């Protein structure tokens, strides 16, 4: 066993990261544009219709792929870290293009973010009451007071009033 290891090292005295990787054979694709066409046929993200209507006053099938992708990313992503620049980078477009495409659908990033935060807040609080600090952190607010103001704007009630419903 030792001889086979030594003989292997004698054949290739190069470090492991310089060894040649065996080639993977691919079937010829024919027309190179076919792969681009297949990429553009990805299914649209599944976004709740009521959320789309609240954000843009339009049904999901009337919105662009970009707007649906932004809503989907924000619904499923970490709101504390997702900023418009990161979303644009994830979609492989520039922030300017993202703003332009969202504007074409009659919305903007901040409006989508606000509606998604409200949706996620509703889902979180349907299960049980949580301290405002926990909800604010989960929704990506830097300060708890910003969340309290947003909650009052959404519902017309203070967050502290909600605790009385659960007790």
N, CA, C and O of each residue as an XYZ file, in Angstrom:
668
protein
N       0.836     -1.189      0.000
C       0.000      0.000      0.000
C       0.876      1.246      0.000
O       0.609      2.203     -0.727
N       1.912      1.229      0.810
C       2.793      2.365      0.902
C       3.497      2.624     -0.429
O       3.709      3.777     -0.806
N       3.858      1.555     -1.140
C       4.536      1.712     -2.422
C       3.651      2.394     -3.457
O       4.128      3.195     -4.261
N       2.368      2.074     -3.433
C       1.476      2.700     -4.421
C       1.332      4.189     -4.147
O       1.229      4.985     -5.081
N       1.325      4.580     -2.854
C       1.227      5.989     -2.518
C       2.505      6.703     -2.921
O       2.463      7.802     -3.475
N       3.649      6.073     -2.639
C       4.924      6.681     -2.993
C       5.070      6.792     -4.504
O       5.548      7.807     -5.011
N       4.657      5.747     -5.229
C       4.780      5.804     -6.684
C       3.859      6.877     -7.257
O       4.178      7.499     -8.270
N       2.725      7.092     -6.612
C       1.815      8.139     -7.078
C       2.467      9.509     -6.916
O       2.354     10.369     -7.790
N       3.147      9.700     -5.792
C       3.799     10.981     -5.558
C       4.981     11.176     -6.493
O       5.302     12.311     -6.847
N       5.619     10.118     -6.892
C       6.745     10.252     -7.807
C       6.272     10.679     -9.194
O       6.947     11.444     -9.883
N       5.102     10.174     -9.596
C       4.587     10.539    -10.914
C       4.217     12.015    -10.965
O       4.463     12.698    -11.958
N       3.625     12.490     -9.883
C       3.202     13.889     -9.849
C       3.781     14.528     -8.602
O       3.263     14.331     -7.503
N       4.808     15.260     -8.759
C       5.422     15.940     -7.630
C       4.804     17.312     -7.414
O       5.369     18.145     -6.705
N       3.668     17.548     -8.012
C       2.995     18.823     -7.867
C       2.067     18.782     -6.656
O       1.610     17.710     -6.260
N       1.786     19.938     -6.070
C       0.792     19.973     -4.986
C      -0.571     19.528     -5.517
O      -0.840     19.588     -6.717
N      -1.404     19.089     -4.612
C      -2.706     18.536     -4.973
C      -3.556     19.528     -5.768
O      -4.275     19.123     -6.682
N      -3.488     20.804     -5.439
C      -4.336     21.768     -6.129
C      -3.888     22.041     -7.553
O      -4.599     22.720     -8.295
N      -2.722     21.531     -7.961
C      -2.265     21.713     -9.326
C      -2.492     20.488    -10.204
O      -2.170     20.509    -11.392
N      -3.042     19.428     -9.631
C      -3.309     18.229    -10.416
C      -4.395     18.533    -11.437
O      -5.299     19.332    -11.192
N      -4.287     17.891    -12.563
C      -5.248     18.093    -13.633
C      -6.569     17.389    -13.288
O      -6.593     16.220    -12.902
N      -7.636     18.124    -13.438
C      -8.970     17.579    -13.174
C      -9.457     16.921    -14.446
O      -9.348     17.506    -15.524
N     -10.000     15.699    -14.344
C     -10.499     15.042    -15.551
C     -11.617     15.861    -16.191
O     -12.469     16.428    -15.506
N     -11.591     15.907    -17.498
C     -12.604     16.682    -18.230
C     -13.955     16.003    -18.153
O     -14.076     14.778    -18.182
N     -14.969     16.853    -18.054
C     -16.337     16.346    -18.103
C     -16.831     16.563    -19.521
O     -16.751     17.663    -20.068
N     -17.334     15.508    -20.091
C     -17.809     15.613    -21.470
C     -19.259     16.046    -21.484
O     -20.103     15.503    -20.772
N     -19.521     17.032    -22.307
C     -20.897     17.516    -22.452
C     -21.370     17.200    -23.857
O     -20.604     17.187    -24.821
N     -22.646     16.952    -23.926
C     -23.234     16.727    -25.248
C     -23.242     18.054    -25.986
O     -23.559     19.081    -25.384
N     -22.904     18.068    -27.266
C     -22.925     19.324    -28.010
C     -24.336     19.899    -28.012
O     -25.311     19.195    -28.273
N     -24.422     21.194    -27.715
C     -25.743     21.810    -27.595
C     -26.274     22.306    -28.931
O     -27.433     22.710    -29.021
N     -25.453     22.282    -29.957
C     -25.928     22.766    -31.250
C     -25.848     24.279    -31.286
O     -24.759     24.849    -31.354
N     -26.982     24.918    -31.242
C     -27.049     26.365    -31.289
C     -26.776     26.941    -29.902
O     -27.484     26.588    -28.959
N     -25.778     27.814    -29.738
C     -25.488     28.361    -28.402
C     -26.614     29.230    -27.849
O     -26.682     29.448    -26.639
N     -27.492     29.727    -28.706
C     -28.597     30.552    -28.232
C     -29.680     29.724    -27.552
O     -30.520     30.268    -26.835
N     -29.663     28.395    -27.776
C     -30.662     27.531    -27.147
C     -30.566     27.576    -25.627
O     -31.584     27.554    -24.936
N     -29.332     27.639    -25.105
C     -29.175     27.662    -23.644
C     -29.730     28.961    -23.064
O     -30.285     28.955    -21.965
N     -29.589     30.073    -23.782
C     -30.169     31.326    -23.309
C     -31.684     31.260    -23.318
O     -32.334     31.766    -22.403
N     -32.241     30.654    -24.324
C     -33.692     30.534    -24.408
C     -34.231     29.665    -23.278
O     -35.272     29.973    -22.697
N     -33.521     28.574    -22.963
C     -33.960     27.713    -21.863
C     -33.904     28.465    -20.538
O     -34.777     28.283    -19.689
N     -32.887     29.309    -20.350
C     -32.760     30.074    -19.121
C     -33.889     31.070    -18.934
O     -34.305     31.328    -17.805
N     -34.388     31.630    -20.017
C     -35.458     32.608    -19.900
C     -36.820     31.955    -19.705
O     -37.809     32.656    -19.494
N     -36.892     30.626    -19.773
C     -38.159     29.925    -19.602
C     -38.332     29.402    -18.180
O     -39.158     28.524    -17.933
N     -37.546     29.948    -17.240
C     -37.707     29.542    -15.846
C     -39.097     29.934    -15.377
O     -39.644     30.941    -15.829
N     -39.671     29.154    -14.480
C     -41.010     29.509    -13.995
C     -40.964     30.792    -13.173
O     -39.965     31.093    -12.519
N     -42.047     31.532    -13.219
C     -42.148     32.754    -12.428
C     -42.246     32.398    -10.952
O     -42.818     31.365    -10.602
N     -41.695     33.241    -10.081
C     -41.809     32.966     -8.643
C     -43.263     32.971     -8.208
O     -44.064     33.769     -8.696
N     -43.598     32.084     -7.294
C     -44.962     32.019     -6.754
C     -45.094     33.056     -5.647
O     -44.534     32.895     -4.562
N     -45.831     34.109     -5.927
C     -46.011     35.212     -4.989
C     -47.491     35.318     -4.674
O     -48.315     35.200     -5.581
N     -47.857     35.539     -3.415
C     -49.277     35.657     -3.078
C     -49.948     36.792     -3.863
O     -49.441     37.913     -3.918
N     -51.070     36.482     -4.454
C     -51.775     37.454     -5.290
C     -52.221     38.664     -4.481
O     -52.149     39.792     -4.968
N     -52.685     38.443     -3.246
C     -53.144     39.576     -2.441
C     -52.014     40.553     -2.139
O     -52.242     41.760     -2.055
N     -50.809     40.043     -1.978
C     -49.659     40.913     -1.736
C     -49.335     41.734     -2.982
O     -49.055     42.929     -2.883
N     -49.372     41.101     -4.148
C     -49.122     41.822     -5.404
C     -50.140     42.931     -5.604
O     -49.789     44.032     -6.030
N     -51.388     42.647     -5.301
C     -52.450     43.637     -5.489
C     -52.254     44.796     -4.509
O     -52.446     45.956     -4.873
N     -51.871     44.485     -3.262
C     -51.624     45.556     -2.299
C     -50.436     46.424     -2.702
O     -50.461     47.638     -2.504
N     -49.392     45.806     -3.268
C     -48.183     46.545     -3.621
C     -48.410     47.403     -4.864
O     -48.033     48.575     -4.881
N     -49.021     46.833     -5.903
C     -49.078     47.520     -7.199
C     -50.485     47.725     -7.747
O     -50.648     48.346     -8.798
N     -51.491     47.224     -7.065
C     -52.873     47.260     -7.579
C     -53.009     46.459     -8.871
O     -53.899     46.732     -9.677
N     -52.147     45.483     -9.073
C     -52.191     44.634    -10.263
C     -52.004     43.180     -9.849
O     -51.370     42.883     -8.837
N     -52.564     42.285    -10.647
C     -52.449     40.850    -10.399
C     -51.032     40.383    -10.756
O     -50.345     41.041    -11.537
N     -50.592     39.253    -10.190
C     -49.237     38.768    -10.461
C     -48.939     38.550    -11.943
O     -47.815     38.793    -12.384
N     -49.916     38.102    -12.710
C     -49.640     37.829    -14.125
C     -49.442     39.116    -14.930
O     -48.988     39.062    -16.073
N     -49.776     40.270    -14.351
C     -49.585     41.552    -15.023
C     -48.248     42.211    -14.661
O     -47.900     43.251    -15.221
N     -47.507     41.617    -13.738
C     -46.252     42.203    -13.270
C     -45.057     41.592    -13.988
O     -45.130     40.480    -14.511
N     -43.973     42.326    -14.005
C     -42.754     41.835    -14.643
C     -42.088     40.777    -13.778
O     -42.334     40.686    -12.576
N     -41.248     39.987    -14.411
C     -40.486     38.964    -13.693
C     -39.625     39.610    -12.609
O     -39.442     39.031    -11.538
N     -39.098     40.798    -12.877
C     -38.247     41.481    -11.911
C     -39.022     41.809    -10.642
O     -38.545     41.536     -9.541
N     -40.196     42.383    -10.780
C     -41.001     42.743     -9.608
C     -41.381     41.503     -8.820
O     -41.305     41.501     -7.591
N     -41.787     40.455     -9.508
C     -42.136     39.206     -8.816
C     -40.928     38.607     -8.106
O     -41.057     38.070     -7.006
N     -39.763     38.695     -8.725
C     -38.547     38.162     -8.111
C     -38.160     38.955     -6.874
O     -37.722     38.376     -5.881
N     -38.317     40.280     -6.921
C     -38.011     41.109     -5.752
C     -38.940     40.748     -4.603
O     -38.487     40.583     -3.471
N     -40.221     40.624     -4.878
C     -41.185     40.264     -3.831
C     -40.836     38.902     -3.248
O     -40.855     38.721     -2.030
N     -40.518     37.946     -4.111
C     -40.171     36.601     -3.658
C     -38.907     36.609     -2.801
O     -38.865     35.957     -1.757
N     -37.883     37.336     -3.230
C     -36.645     37.417     -2.451
C     -36.894     38.012     -1.074
O     -36.356     37.532     -0.077
N     -37.704     39.050     -1.020
C     -37.973     39.688      0.268
C     -38.869     38.831      1.158
O     -38.719     38.845      2.380
N     -39.789     38.095      0.565
C     -40.646     37.216      1.367
C     -39.846     36.094      2.022
O     -40.147     35.684      3.143
N     -38.834     35.602      1.324
C     -38.103     34.432      1.805
C     -36.718     34.746      2.344
O     -36.059     33.866      2.898
N     -36.268     35.974      2.195
C     -34.901     36.312      2.561
C     -34.773     36.925      3.937
O     -35.753     37.092      4.662
N     -33.536     37.256      4.281
C     -33.196     37.888      5.542
C     -33.333     39.396      5.354
O     -32.472     40.025      4.739
N     -34.395     39.972      5.873
C     -34.677     41.388      5.656
C     -33.648     42.299      6.314
O     -33.516     43.463      5.935
N     -32.935     41.786      7.277
C     -31.908     42.591      7.940
C     -30.728     42.851      7.015
O     -30.057     43.877      7.131
N     -30.476     41.931      6.103
C     -29.320     42.058      5.217
C     -29.674     42.406      3.776
O     -28.806     42.848      3.022
N     -30.910     42.219      3.385
C     -31.291     42.473      1.993
C     -31.568     43.947      1.761
O     -32.558     44.484      2.256
N     -30.711     44.588      1.022
C     -30.897     45.971      0.599
C     -31.094     45.954     -0.909
O     -30.857     44.932     -1.554
N     -31.517     47.055     -1.468
C     -31.821     47.079     -2.898
C     -30.604     46.711     -3.740
O     -30.747     46.080     -4.787
N     -29.414     47.094     -3.299
C     -28.202     46.760     -4.057
C     -27.959     45.254     -4.075
O     -27.578     44.700     -5.106
N     -28.176     44.591     -2.942
C     -27.998     43.141     -2.884
C     -29.053     42.421     -3.714
O     -28.759     41.418     -4.364
N     -30.274     42.930     -3.692
C     -31.346     42.324     -4.499
C     -31.015     42.464     -5.980
O     -31.162     41.512     -6.746
N     -30.571     43.649     -6.379
C     -30.197     43.871     -7.785
C     -29.056     42.946     -8.177
O     -29.059     42.381     -9.271
N     -28.083     42.790     -7.291
C     -26.955     41.900     -7.573
C     -27.419     40.452     -7.707
O     -26.934     39.725     -8.574
N     -28.340     40.035     -6.870
C     -28.881     38.672     -6.946
C     -29.601     38.441     -8.270
O     -29.550     37.345     -8.828
N     -30.273     39.478     -8.770
C     -30.999     39.372    -10.036
C     -30.108     39.628    -11.247
O     -30.569     39.579    -12.387
N     -28.832     39.901    -10.992
C     -27.842     40.153    -12.048
C     -28.193     41.371    -12.894
O     -28.037     41.365    -14.116
N     -28.674     42.419    -12.216
C     -28.946     43.689    -12.885
C     -28.376     44.803    -12.020
O     -28.058     44.587    -10.850
N     -28.249     45.981    -12.589
C     -27.736     47.117    -11.827
C     -28.858     47.700    -10.963
O     -30.035     47.518    -11.270
N     -28.497     48.398     -9.887
C     -29.535     49.044     -9.068
C     -30.388     50.032     -9.859
O     -31.580     50.178     -9.589
N     -29.784     50.707    -10.831
C     -30.544     51.637    -11.663
C     -31.583     50.900    -12.497
O     -32.722     51.353    -12.613
N     -31.200     49.774    -13.074
C     -32.144     48.962    -13.854
C     -33.255     48.429    -12.963
O     -34.414     48.386    -13.375
N     -32.914     48.025    -11.754
C     -33.934     47.551    -10.816
C     -34.948     48.653    -10.540
O     -36.153     48.409    -10.601
N     -34.483     49.856    -10.239
C     -35.403     50.969     -9.986
C     -36.279     51.262    -11.198
O     -37.475     51.517    -11.058
N     -35.683     51.226    -12.386
C     -36.439     51.513    -13.617
C     -37.521     50.458    -13.857
O     -38.653     50.799    -14.199
N     -37.183     49.199    -13.683
C     -38.171     48.126    -13.917
C     -39.289     48.151    -12.887
O     -40.448     47.910    -13.225
N     -38.953     48.440    -11.632
C     -39.993     48.533    -10.608
C     -40.898     49.735    -10.877
O     -42.112     49.654    -10.691
N     -40.312     50.843    -11.313
C     -41.101     52.028    -11.647
C     -42.051     51.746    -12.807
O     -43.165     52.270    -12.834
N     -41.622     50.925    -13.765
C     -42.484     50.555    -14.895
C     -43.709     49.773    -14.419
O     -44.762     49.814    -15.056
N     -43.567     49.061    -13.301
C     -44.701     48.329    -12.728
C     -45.478     49.174    -11.722
O     -46.410     48.686    -11.083
N     -45.094     50.437    -11.583
C     -45.833     51.331    -10.697
C     -45.499     51.176     -9.237
O     -46.353     51.415     -8.383
N     -44.282     50.784     -8.925
C     -43.899     50.603     -7.532
C     -42.431     50.980     -7.354
O     -41.773     51.422     -8.295
N     -41.933     50.801     -6.145
C     -40.512     51.002     -5.869
C     -40.085     50.027     -4.786
O     -40.919     49.360     -4.175
N     -38.787     49.948     -4.553
C     -38.247     48.957     -3.618
C     -38.784     49.183     -2.208
O     -39.166     48.227     -1.534
N     -38.817     50.426     -1.759
C     -39.248     50.711     -0.387
C     -40.707     50.320     -0.168
O     -41.060     49.815      0.898
N     -41.548     50.550     -1.162
C     -42.953     50.177     -1.049
C     -43.109     48.653     -0.949
O     -43.882     48.152     -0.131
N     -42.376     47.936     -1.779
C     -42.424     46.463     -1.720
C     -41.932     45.987     -0.362
O     -42.547     45.117      0.255
N     -40.818     46.558      0.110
C     -40.262     46.166      1.401
C     -41.264     46.408      2.520
O     -41.420     45.558      3.397
N     -41.935     47.534      2.508
C     -42.919     47.847      3.545
C     -44.077     46.859      3.533
O     -44.503     46.392      4.589
N     -44.588     46.537      2.352
C     -45.697     45.577      2.258
C     -45.264     44.171      2.666
O     -46.022     43.450      3.315
N     -44.053     43.785      2.289
C     -43.562     42.456      2.668
C     -43.349     42.385      4.173
O     -43.653     41.365      4.791
N     -42.831     43.452      4.771
C     -42.669     43.472      6.230
C     -44.026     43.310      6.917
O     -44.152     42.570      7.892
N     -45.026     44.002      6.403
C     -46.361     43.897      6.995
C     -46.892     42.472      6.871
O     -47.457     41.930      7.821
N     -46.710     41.871      5.705
C     -47.166     40.491      5.475
C     -46.461     39.529      6.441
O     -47.107     38.692      7.071
N     -45.152     39.654      6.550
C     -44.397     38.759      7.434
C     -44.741     38.992      8.894
O     -44.771     38.047      9.684
N     -45.000     40.234      9.259
C     -45.414     40.546     10.629
C     -46.743     39.868     10.944
O     -46.910     39.284     12.015
N     -47.679     39.948     10.014
C     -48.990     39.325     10.200
C     -48.846     37.821     10.389
O     -49.479     37.242     11.272
N     -48.023     37.189      9.570
C     -47.824     35.738      9.667
C     -47.178     35.371     11.005
O     -47.565     34.388     11.638
N     -46.200     36.161     11.428
C     -45.535     35.878     12.704
C     -46.481     36.008     13.885
O     -46.460     35.183     14.799
N     -47.308     37.042     13.866
C     -48.167     37.319     15.016
C     -49.459     36.516     15.009
O     -50.178     36.501     16.008
N     -49.771     35.842     13.891
C     -50.940     34.951     13.877
C     -50.702     33.757     14.793
O     -51.645     33.222     15.377
N     -49.458     33.341     14.920
C     -49.126     32.160     15.717
C     -49.116     32.479     17.214
O     -49.725     31.766     18.011
N     -48.410     33.569     17.593
C     -48.311     33.926     19.000
C     -47.746     35.331     19.113
O     -47.178     35.876     18.167
N     -47.916     35.897     20.293
C     -47.378     37.221     20.538
C     -45.877     37.115     20.771
O     -45.403     36.192     21.433
N     -45.145     38.061     20.225
C     -43.696     38.135     20.420
C     -43.340     39.539     20.882
O     -44.038     40.496     20.546
N     -42.267     39.674     21.645
C     -41.829     41.025     22.025
C     -41.501     41.848     20.782
O     -41.030     41.315     19.778
N     -41.755     43.146     20.863
C     -41.527     44.039     19.732
C     -40.100     44.000     19.229
O     -39.854     44.124     18.030
N     -39.157     43.828     20.147
C     -37.746     43.768     19.760
C     -37.478     42.581     18.845
O     -36.725     42.704     17.879
N     -38.080     41.441     19.136
C     -37.891     40.232     18.312
C     -38.510     40.409     16.922
O     -37.908     40.041     15.913
N     -39.707     40.971     16.884
C     -40.392     41.176     15.605
C     -39.621     42.188     14.766
O     -39.428     41.991     13.566
N     -39.180     43.274     15.405
C     -38.420     44.306     14.687
C     -37.148     43.721     14.083
O     -36.815     44.017     12.935
N     -36.445     42.905     14.835
C     -35.210     42.287     14.352
C     -35.496     41.372     13.165
O     -34.783     41.409     12.162
N     -36.527     40.563     13.278
C     -36.882     39.622     12.209
C     -37.301     40.343     10.928
O     -37.071     39.843      9.827
N     -37.916     41.517     11.072
C     -38.385     42.266      9.917
C     -37.334     43.204      9.345
O     -37.588     43.897      8.360
N     -36.161     43.230      9.955
C     -35.053     44.005      9.402
C     -35.008     45.454      9.824
O     -34.342     46.260      9.175
N     -35.696     45.809     10.892
C     -35.632     47.177     11.383
C     -34.385     47.354     12.236
O     -34.060     46.497     13.057
N     -33.686     48.471     12.040
C     -32.484     48.750     12.816
C     -32.845     49.169     14.234
O     -32.088     48.917     15.172
N     -33.996     49.807     14.391
C     -34.430     50.262     15.707
C     -35.861     49.805     15.969
O     -36.694     49.768     15.064
N     -36.124     49.461     17.214
C     -37.448     48.975     17.594
C     -38.493     50.072     17.395
O     -39.619     49.780     16.995
N     -38.141     51.316     17.666
C     -39.109     52.402     17.525
C     -39.560     52.571     16.078
O     -40.696     52.975     15.833
N     -38.700     52.273     15.130
C     -39.102     52.329     13.714
C     -40.183     51.290     13.440
O     -41.134     51.553     12.704
N     -40.030     50.105     14.039
C     -41.051     49.069     13.883
C     -42.358     49.505     14.528
O     -43.425     49.312     13.944
N     -42.297     50.095     15.734
C     -43.513     50.538     16.413
C     -44.267     51.581     15.579
O     -45.495     51.533     15.501
N     -43.552     52.516     14.959
C     -44.197     53.515     14.108
C     -44.832     52.866     12.880
O     -45.942     53.223     12.484
N     -44.118     51.906     12.281
C     -44.667     51.206     11.111
C     -45.914     50.409     11.499
O     -46.899     50.404     10.760
N     -45.877     49.740     12.647
C     -47.027     48.958     13.096
C     -48.240     49.863     13.298
O     -49.355     49.506     12.918
N     -48.021     51.039     13.899
C     -49.119     51.984     14.101
C     -49.655     52.481     12.762
O     -50.859     52.692     12.615
N     -48.771     52.667     11.790
C     -49.201     53.094     10.448
C     -50.020     52.001      9.761
O     -51.004     52.296      9.083
N     -49.615     50.738      9.935
C     -50.316     49.622      9.290
C     -51.690     49.374      9.889
O     -52.662     49.152      9.168
N     -51.762     49.415     11.231
C     -52.981     48.951     11.909
C     -53.799     50.060     12.548
O     -54.995     49.888     12.785
N     -53.174     51.192     12.829
C     -53.870     52.244     13.553
C     -53.838     52.039     15.055
O     -54.451     52.809     15.793
N     -53.137     51.017     15.522
C     -53.047     50.711     16.954
C     -51.585     50.632     17.368
O     -50.699     50.419     16.541
N     -51.352     50.807     18.656
C     -50.006     50.635     19.186
C     -49.705     49.150     19.321
O     -50.610     48.336     19.503
N     -48.427     48.808     19.231
C     -48.038     47.399     19.368
C     -48.338     46.899     20.773
O     -48.667     45.728     20.956
N     -48.226     47.778     21.767
C     -48.506     47.368     23.148
C     -49.967     46.971     23.327
O     -50.282     46.148     24.187
N     -50.867     47.548     22.521
C     -52.279     47.161     22.596
C     -52.486     45.726     22.138
O     -53.402     45.049     22.604
N     -51.642     45.261     21.231
C     -51.767     43.902     20.722
C     -51.507     42.870     21.804
O     -52.119     41.802     21.809
N     -50.605     43.184     22.714
C     -50.292     42.243     23.801
C     -51.529     41.945     24.646
O     -51.695     40.828     25.135
N     -52.390     42.939     24.818
C     -53.603     42.739     25.630
C     -54.530     41.695     25.010
O     -55.261     41.011     25.726
N     -54.502     41.569     23.669
C     -55.332     40.561     23.000
C     -54.845     39.145     23.266
O     -55.643     38.208     23.275
N     -53.561     38.982     23.479
C     -52.988     37.652     23.685
C     -53.007     37.221     25.136
O     -52.910     36.028     25.424
N     -53.130     38.163     26.056
C     -53.075     37.815     27.486
C     -54.433     37.427     27.993
O     -54.583     37.102     29.171
